[in-house]
């Protein structure tokens, strides 16, 4: 084999190795909402206070807001500073009432189909299932509906402590169905 062909083959092999290493180091990214300017607790989020950016998927938690429609017009219960991500559980609607001492805010993951007809202010019930049958848990008030992607959504709910505590085991087992009342 001529010397030029050997050099060309070696160069091609080295280039392929570099390309393989480069492709393995490319990270997947996801879109998330970050704070553009400081937002004090209790403030309604305006469109100029936030923006959507791509960040490495490894830095994104499932509860982070993914689109401006998830946050604009909502009130933050906790202050945020420039560059912060916005967890959906710190958001509430402008017209929601403060929680009493016997109430809790909880986040429930649902399908986007289940969330499609729900909105802030609705009251929902949960039909829960176990080996003994099913029962209905009532009185959960929807604070916010957050669409995470085309398949998943989260409901931010206001519930009395007893109802919330009764629902939690069924959430862990994913043995529930949400219904609008």
Secondary structure, DSSP 8 states (H G I E B T S, - for coil): --HHHHHHHHHHHHHHHHHHHHHHH---EEEEEEESS-B-TT-B--GGGEEEEEEEGGG--TTB--SHHHHTT-EESS-B-TT-B-BGGGEE-TT-----TTEEEEEEEEEHHHHTT--TT-EEEEEEEETTEEEEEEEEEEEEEEE-SSSEEEEEEEEEHHHHHHHHHHHHHT-EEEEE-
